[in-house]
Amino acid sequence: MPSPKGYTRLQIALHWAAALLIVQQYLFKDAIAAAWDATTKGLETAFNPLVLAHVAGGALVMLFALWRLSIRARRGAPAVVGDNAAQRALAKAAHVGLYALMILMPLSGSMAWFGGVDLAAQGHNVLKIVLLALVALHVVGALYHHFVLKDGLINRMRRAEG
């Protein structure tokens, strides 16, 4: 399958929607953390729209990641760009890690929240640190391409292939 030169409007929209949802998950995580603490202590928790937003946001992140992967399987993806093989391997590993975490985090969160599985909650807390690190690496890589290499790579997520 030949590699496309860029992404479609849908792929770009799903990328930025997932990115915004991930930011939202980090910014408003205190409500679900407090509800989890109360629940594990046997206390009743009242309905909180921020808890619902966290649960729904995680589900949407996973849905968008799976949707993007299904498009990628049918359409292919633009070639990985880098100065050398090590950079290309790092970029590929970071993307695989991001997709894996966008699927594993909602699964572990669901197992914790709906199943009361404490080990899943602990795993979820570890994974959120790994996700934050990979997102930072992803952003640094995009900025490196934009400001240092000046190769226009970042435009693939700004304008649809056309």
C-alpha positions in Angstrom: 0.0 0.0 0.0 1.5 3.4 -1.0 1.9 5.9 1.8 -0.3 9.0 1.5 1.4 12.4 1.8 -0.9 13.7 4.5 -3.9 13.0 6.6 -7.6 13.4 5.7 -9.9 16.0 7.4 -11.4 13.3 9.5 -8.0 12.0 10.7 -7.0 15.6 11.6 -10.3 16.2 13.4 -10.0 13.0 15.3 -6.3 13.8 16.3 -7.2 17.2 17.7 -10.4 16.0 19.3 -8.5 13.3 21.1 -5.8 15.8 22.1 -8.3 18.2 23.6 -10.0 15.4 25.4 -6.7 14.2 26.9 -6.0 17.8 28.1 -9.5 17.9 29.6 -8.9 14.5 31.3 -5.8 15.9 33.1 -7.3 19.3 33.9 -10.5 18.0 35.5 -9.3 14.7 37.1 -9.7 15.9 40.7 -13.4 15.2 40.7 -13.1 11.5 39.7 -10.1 11.1 42.1 -12.2 12.5 45.0 -15.1 10.2 44.0 -12.8 7.2 43.8 -11.3 8.0 47.2 -14.8 8.3 48.7 -16.0 5.1 47.0 -13.0 3.1 48.2 -13.8 4.3 51.8 -17.3 3.0 51.4 -18.9 6.5 51.2 -21.7 7.5 49.0 -20.9 9.9 46.2 -23.4 12.3 44.7 -23.7 12.7 40.9 -20.9 15.0 39.6 -20.9 16.1 36.0 -17.1 16.3 36.1 -17.0 12.6 36.9 -19.3 11.8 34.0 -17.1 14.1 31.8 -14.0 12.1 32.8 -15.6 8.7 32.1 -17.2 9.9 28.8 -14.0 11.7 27.8 -12.0 8.5 28.3 -14.4 6.5 26.3 -14.3 9.0 23.5 -10.5 9.1 23.5 -10.5 5.3 23.0 -13.2 5.5 20.3 -11.3 8.2 18.4 -8.0 6.2 18.7 -9.7 3.0 17.4 -11.4 5.0 14.6 -8.0 6.5 13.5 -6.4 3.1 13.6 -9.1 1.7 11.4 -8.7 4.5 8.9 -4.9 3.9 9.0 -5.4 0.2 8.3 -7.4 1.0 5.2 -5.6 4.1 3.9 -2.1 3.8 5.3 -0.2 6.6 6.9 2.3 9.2 5.8 5.9 8.1 6.0 7.7 8.6 9.3 10.1 11.5 9.0 13.4 11.9 10.8 17.1 12.9 10.5 18.2 9.3 11.0 16.9 5.8 11.7 17.1 6.3 15.5 14.8 9.3 15.2 12.4 7.5 13.0 12.3 4.5 15.3 11.7 6.8 18.3 8.8 8.5 16.4 7.3 5.2 15.5 7.6 3.9 19.1 6.1 7.1 20.5 3.1 6.8 18.2 2.6 3.1 19.0 2.8 4.0 22.7 0.3 6.9 22.3 -2.2 4.7 20.6 -1.7 1.9 23.1 -2.2 4.3 26.0 -5.3 5.9 24.4 -6.8 2.4 24.5 -5.4 1.0 27.7 -6.1 4.0 29.9 -9.9 4.0 29.3 -9.9 0.2 29.7 -8.0 0.4 33.0 -10.1 3.3 34.1 -13.3 1.4 33.3 -12.1 -1.7 35.2 -11.4 0.5 38.2 -14.5 2.7 38.1 -17.1 0.1 37.1 -15.5 -3.0 38.4 -13.9 -1.7 41.5 -10.5 -3.3 40.5 -7.9 -1.5 42.7 -5.0 -2.9 40.6 -6.6 -1.3 37.5 -6.8 2.0 39.3 -3.1 1.8 40.3 -2.2 0.9 36.7 -4.3 3.8 35.5 -2.3 6.2 37.7 1.0 4.9 36.4 -0.2 5.0 32.8 -1.3 8.6 33.1 2.4 9.6 33.8 3.6 7.6 30.9 1.0 9.2 28.7 2.0 12.7 29.8 5.6 11.9 29.0 4.7 10.5 25.5 2.5 13.5 24.8 5.3 15.8 25.8 7.7 13.9 23.5 5.2 14.1 20.7 4.9 17.9 21.1 8.6 18.4 21.4 9.1 16.3 18.3 6.6 18.3 16.3 8.2 21.6 17.5 11.7 20.2 16.6 10.4 19.5 13.0 8.8 22.9 12.8 11.5 25.1 14.2 14.7 23.2 13.7 14.3 21.0 10.7 11.7 23.4 9.1 10.4 20.5 7.1 6.7 21.4 7.2 5.9 18.1 9.0 3.5 19.9 11.4 1.4 21.0 8.4 0.2 17.3 8.0 -2.0 17.9 11.1 -3.0 21.4 10.1 -4.2 20.9 6.5 -5.8 17.9 5.0 -4.2 16.2 2.0 -5.8 17.5 -1.0 
